[in-house]
Amino acid sequence: MNLETNISWVLFIQIIVALIAGYFIIRIARRLIPQLFKRKSVSTKIRYGLSRTFEVYKPLSVVIALLCFVGINFNMHGIIVLVAIIILFNYIKSYLNGVVFRINPLVEVGAYITAGEFHGQIIKFLFFGVFIREANRNRFINYSFIDQHGFSISQSANTPIRYQINLIDVDNTTKVIDLLFENPIVDFGHQPVIKRIGNENSYELQISLERGGRIDTLMAYLNQHNIKTSISY
């Protein structure tokens, strides 16, 4: 089977230039286009959409570039790319975890995050992690740590944390609401919201807890009543 392609070095360079141009176009559009709209709600939605597009475009453009690079010489370049992926696997995994983390609509600079035993205000996003401001210091948290331990986001230090939980194979959301009303750690001052995910019997539960309440305690409570749950990212 002939695995050779017609991709030449000239075409490869042209594709790289096009990808770089796309990068700067989206970056400039993200700054300028929202300013054209006077309504803040419209401007915010556009800025959010372009920011998430930008986050997805970066790894996607790298994948396209690597595929084209392999297409020049499948055997030699394929081995080079494979070895690089094996050596850099942990870094690649952490970066991709970061992409998923940053496109979450609740995640932004200034929001307060709780991940594992760490809690603080997000001050900067990096390739492989995020810097948060704690009470007495700044701390770097790796995206892989966030992926392993889950996270929750609130908009201020005094605002109850808004958690997101996946509800799996749920036939009756009324039963879920009834169970929540019976649990004292649920903060009904901030109404729980249940949204369907896709066309299946799966839902996303957005919920706040009373001070001292733990999300793993609530998940265990729901699991005891045959409601399967998982952390939503």
Secondary structure as GFF3:
##gff-version 3
##sequence-region A 1 233
A	DSSP	alpha_helix	9	32	.	.	.	ID=ss1
A	DSSP	three_ten_helix	33	36	.	.	.	ID=ss2
A	DSSP	alpha_helix	40	72	.	.	.	ID=ss3
A	DSSP	alpha_helix	74	87	.	.	.	ID=ss4
A	DSSP	alpha_helix	89	102	.	.	.	ID=ss5
A	DSSP	beta_strand	112	115	.	.	.	ID=ss6
A	DSSP	beta_strand	118	125	.	.	.	ID=ss7
A	DSSP	beta_strand	129	133	.	.	.	ID=ss8
A	DSSP	beta_strand	138	142	.	.	.	ID=ss9
A	DSSP	alpha_helix	143	149	.	.	.	ID=ss10
A	DSSP	beta_strand	152	154	.	.	.	ID=ss11
A	DSSP	beta_strand	162	168	.	.	.	ID=ss12
A	DSSP	alpha_helix	173	181	.	.	.	ID=ss13
A	DSSP	beta_strand	193	196	.	.	.	ID=ss14
A	DSSP	beta_strand	203	208	.	.	.	ID=ss15
A	DSSP	alpha_helix	215	224	.	.	.	ID=ss16
A	DSSP	beta_strand	228	231	.	.	.	ID=ss17
###
